[in-house]
Amino acid sequence: MTEPPAVARSVSGLPPAASAAYTAMIGDLLADYSALPVGAPVRLAKATSNLFRIRADTSTPGLDVAAFDGVLQVDPVARTADVLGMTTYEHLVEATLAHELMPLVVPQLKTITLGGAVTGLGIESTSFKQGMPHESVVEMDIVTGDGRVVTARPDNEHADLFFGFPNSYGTLGYALRLRIELAPVRPYVEIEHLPFTDERGCAQAISDIVDSGQHDGRSVDFLDGTVFSPGEVYLTIGRFTDRAPYTSDYTGNRIYYRSIRQRHRDYLTVADYLWRWDTDWFWCPLALGHRLVLVFGGSGSAEAVGATVHPASVPAL
């Protein structure tokens, strides 16, 4: 490999110590790059993936990105965060909730990384109004295949890379730092499970909520759906609230999706709401020995809402 360009960058808005630490990380990464054998593929030195795919041979060396897990800064005034690309959403949410803020979209599993959600797309119950994780990105530092680190923004010379990066799955490079927008939170989420006997009625309700941002005259902050069978469909509406008469806990043996049938209304802390599906690990059932189907999308204005299909025969986890 050719020698990469020298690193001397200062990220606007970062405290000096964080900027210096980040610059050192980039220097180490580019040293790894320059040490790759001639003709070797440029890949990350990691053995795991939330895609749950069969990985190709990983015996060839890769770029060590273990250090790129952490939040460099949360700016509560600007409502932004500078986040390293390999930061898990668990770490990101923990850092932002300390400032009563959250990422605009938080995918369901704690171990999904911000960089992965942006380059591979992501979705959750705020997507009906906030879109996907990449739509809250202000700028990115990306290491490209030729060993350069560039800052891509929608209004600079790397705008094409900025807009082409989502859904590129690492083919255009890897995100080292992302500045993202944040949204204010309140302490609790009140959720309401609305039953439907047909999918068309549920889809119409989704369309109405997406168009108005409301249900029964009240604003809606979160929206997703669960299908147990063709005649048993639930639309779950979530709203921030400052008070809760009680809070449920689905982090242990209690399974969140079962509560959808059992409770018309429920209350969770913000953190427990964001990770309500994580314990259930609902979308990788083959690892647990049973089957269920995950369906995302739809038509028209409902396409940004996720629907989870749970056969009634699925055993308790």
C-alpha positions in Angstrom: 0.0 0.0 0.0 1.1 3.6 -0.6 1.8 5.8 2.3 -1.4 7.6 3.4 -1.4 11.4 3.7 -0.4 12.9 7.0 -3.2 13.5 9.5 -3.6 17.0 10.9 -7.2 17.8 11.5 -9.2 19.7 14.0 -12.9 19.0 14.2 -14.9 22.2 14.6 -16.7 22.4 17.9 -14.9 19.6 19.6 -13.0 20.3 22.9 -9.2 20.2 22.3 -8.7 17.0 24.3 -11.4 15.1 22.3 -10.0 16.5 19.1 -6.5 15.4 19.9 -7.6 11.9 20.9 -9.6 11.6 17.7 -6.7 12.7 15.6 -4.5 10.1 17.3 -7.0 7.4 16.5 -7.0 8.4 12.8 -3.2 8.3 12.8 -3.2 4.7 14.2 -5.9 3.6 11.7 -4.0 5.0 8.7 -0.8 3.3 10.0 -2.8 0.0 9.8 -3.9 0.9 6.3 -0.3 1.5 5.1 0.7 -1.9 6.6 -1.8 -3.8 4.5 -0.2 -6.2 2.0 -0.3 -5.0 -1.6 -3.6 -6.1 -3.2 -5.2 -6.9 0.1 -8.9 -6.0 0.5 -9.6 -3.0 2.7 -12.0 -4.2 5.4 -12.7 -3.8 9.1 -11.0 -6.2 11.5 -14.2 -7.4 13.2 -15.6 -10.9 13.4 -19.2 -10.0 14.3 -22.1 -8.4 12.4 -25.7 -7.6 13.2 -26.6 -8.7 9.7 -26.3 -12.4 10.9 -24.7 -13.4 7.6 -22.1 -16.0 6.8 -18.9 -14.0 6.7 -16.1 -14.6 4.2 -12.7 -15.6 5.2 -11.4 -13.0 7.7 -7.9 -14.4 8.1 -6.4 -11.5 6.0 -5.5 -8.4 8.1 -8.0 -5.6 8.4 -8.3 -2.1 9.9 -8.5 -2.2 13.7 -11.4 0.1 14.5 -11.9 -1.0 18.2 -11.0 2.4 19.4 -13.8 4.1 17.4 -16.5 3.3 20.0 -17.5 6.3 22.0 -19.2 9.7 22.1 -16.7 12.5 21.6 -19.2 15.2 22.6 -22.9 15.9 23.2 -23.8 19.6 22.6 -27.1 20.1 24.5 -27.6 23.6 23.1 -27.2 22.7 19.5 -28.7 19.3 20.1 -26.0 17.4 18.3 -23.5 14.7 19.1 -20.1 13.9 17.6 -20.0 10.1 17.7 -17.3 7.6 16.6 -18.5 5.3 13.8 -18.3 2.0 15.8 -20.2 3.4 18.8 -23.1 1.0 19.7 -26.5 2.5 20.2 -26.4 1.3 23.8 -23.4 3.6 24.5 -24.8 6.4 22.3 -28.2 6.4 24.1 -26.6 6.3 27.5 -24.6 9.4 26.7 -27.4 11.4 25.2 -30.1 10.5 27.8 -27.8 12.0 30.4 -28.6 15.3 28.6 -32.3 14.5 28.2 -31.8 13.9 24.5 -31.9 10.9 22.2 -30.9 10.1 18.6 -33.8 10.9 16.3 -34.0 7.2 15.4 -32.8 4.3 17.6 -32.7 0.8 16.0 -34.0 -2.1 18.1 -30.8 -3.8 19.2 -28.2 -2.3 21.6 -25.2 -3.7 19.7 -26.1 -2.0 16.3 -23.5 0.7 15.6 -24.2 4.2 14.4 -21.9 3.8 11.4 -23.6 0.5 10.6 -27.1 2.0 10.8 -26.1 4.8 8.5 -24.3 2.8 5.9 -26.8 -0.1 6.1 -29.9 1.9 6.9 -32.1 1.4 10.0 -35.6 2.0 11.1 -37.7 2.2 14.3 -40.9 3.7 15.7 -39.9 7.3 15.2 -39.2 6.7 11.5 -42.7 7.7 10.6 -41.7 11.3 11.2 -37.9 11.2 11.5 -37.0 8.9 8.6 -33.9 6.8 8.9 -30.7 7.3 10.9 -28.8 8.8 8.0 -31.3 11.6 7.7 -30.1 13.1 11.0 -26.5 13.1 10.0 -25.0 16.6 9.7 -21.5 15.5 8.6 -19.2 12.5 8.5 -15.5 11.7 8.5 -15.1 8.8 6.1 -12.0 6.7 5.4 -12.0 5.9 1.7 -10.6 2.9 -0.1 -7.4 4.8 -1.1 -6.5 5.7 2.5 -7.8 9.2 2.6 -10.0 10.6 5.4 -12.4 13.2 4.2 -15.1 15.2 5.8 -18.4 14.9 3.8 -21.2 17.3 4.3 -24.2 18.1 2.1 -22.7 21.4 1.0 -19.0 20.7 0.5 -16.8 19.1 -2.2 -17.7 15.7 -0.9 -21.4 16.1 -1.0 -21.8 13.2 -3.5 -20.1 10.9 -1.0 -22.3 12.3 1.8 -25.5 11.5 -0.1 -24.2 8.2 -1.6 -22.9 6.8 1.7 -26.3 5.5 3.1 -27.1 2.0 2.0 -23.6 1.6 0.5 -22.6 -1.2 3.0 -19.0 -0.1 3.2 -18.3 -0.1 -0.5 -17.6 3.7 -0.4 -15.6 3.7 2.8 -16.2 3.6 6.6 -17.5 6.3 8.8 -15.1 7.3 11.5 -17.0 10.2 13.1 -20.6 11.3 12.6 -22.2 14.5 13.8 -25.9 13.8 14.3 -29.0 15.7 15.4 -30.6 14.9 18.7 -34.2 15.2 19.9 -35.4 16.2 23.4 -37.0 13.5 25.6 -39.3 13.3 28.6 -38.9 10.8 31.4 -41.5 8.3 30.3 -43.3 6.9 27.3 -47.0 6.1 27.5 -47.9 3.4 25.0 -51.3 2.4 23.7 -52.0 -0.9 21.8 -54.8 -0.5 19.4 -56.3 -3.8 18.0 -57.4 -4.3 14.5 -59.1 -7.2 12.8 -57.8 -6.4 9.3 -54.6 -5.0 7.9 -56.4 -2.4 5.7 -57.9 -0.7 8.7 -54.5 -0.7 10.4 -52.8 0.7 7.3 -55.4 3.5 7.1 -54.9 4.4 10.8 -51.1 4.5 10.1 -51.7 6.8 7.1 -53.9 9.1 9.1 -51.3 9.4 11.9 -48.5 10.0 9.5 -50.5 12.8 7.8 -51.6 14.5 11.0 -49.0 13.5 13.6 -51.9 12.8 15.9 -54.4 10.2 17.2 -57.6 11.1 19.1 -56.4 14.7 19.1 -53.1 13.9 20.8 -49.7 14.1 19.3 -47.9 10.8 18.5 -44.1 10.4 19.1 -43.7 6.7 18.4 -45.5 4.4 16.0 -45.1 0.7 15.2 -47.2 -2.4 14.6 -47.4 -6.1 15.4 -49.2 -8.8 13.5 -50.0 -12.0 15.3 -52.2 -13.4 12.6 -54.2 -12.1 9.6 -57.1 -11.2 11.9 -55.1 -10.0 14.9 -53.2 -6.8 14.2 -52.1 -4.2 16.8 -50.9 -0.6 16.2 -48.8 0.7 19.1 -48.8 4.4 19.7 -46.2 6.0 22.0 -46.2 9.4 23.6 -43.7 11.1 25.8 -45.0 12.0 29.3 -43.6 13.6 32.4 -45.5 11.2 34.8 -46.4 7.6 34.9 -48.7 5.7 37.3 -46.4 2.7 37.1 -43.6 1.4 34.8 -43.3 -2.0 33.3 -40.0 -3.9 33.0 -39.4 -6.2 30.0 -35.6 -6.5 30.5 -35.9 -9.9 32.3 -38.2 -12.9 31.9 -41.2 -10.8 30.9 -41.6 -10.7 27.1 -42.6 -7.3 25.6 -44.5 -8.7 22.6 -46.8 -10.7 24.9 -47.8 -7.6 26.7 -49.3 -6.1 23.5 -52.1 -8.6 23.7 -52.5 -8.2 27.4 -52.5 -4.5 28.0 -54.3 -1.7 26.3 -52.1 0.9 27.9 -48.6 0.7 29.4 -45.8 2.9 30.7 -42.1 2.5 30.3 -39.1 4.7 31.1 -37.6 6.2 27.9 -34.6 3.8 28.1 -36.8 0.7 28.6 -39.0 1.8 25.7 -36.1 2.2 23.3 -34.8 -1.3 24.2 -38.2 -3.0 24.6 -37.4 -5.5 21.8 -33.7 -6.1 22.7 -34.3 -8.7 25.4 -36.7 -10.6 23.1 -34.1 -10.5 20.3 -37.2 -10.8 18.1 -35.6 -10.6 14.7 -33.0 -13.4 14.9 -35.1 -16.4 15.9 -33.1 -19.1 14.1 -30.3 -18.6 16.7 -32.9 -19.4 19.4 -34.5 -22.4 17.6 -37.8 -21.0 16.5 -39.2 -19.0 13.7 -41.0 -15.7 13.2 -41.1 -13.1 10.4 -40.1 -9.5 10.4 -41.8 -7.3 7.9 -40.7 -3.7 7.3 -42.4 -1.2 5.1 -45.7 -0.8 3.3 -47.0 1.5 0.7 -47.6 5.3 0.5 -47.1 7.3 3.7 -46.9 4.1 5.8 -43.7 2.8 4.4 -41.5 4.1 7.3 -43.4 2.0 9.9 -42.1 -1.4 11.0 -44.5 -4.3 11.5 -43.4 -7.4 13.4 -45.1 -10.8 12.7 -45.3 -13.1 15.7 -47.0 -16.5 15.2 -49.1 -17.4 18.2 -47.2 -20.6 18.6 -43.9 -18.9 19.3 -42.7 -20.2 22.7 -41.7 -17.9 25.6 -38.0 -17.0 25.6 
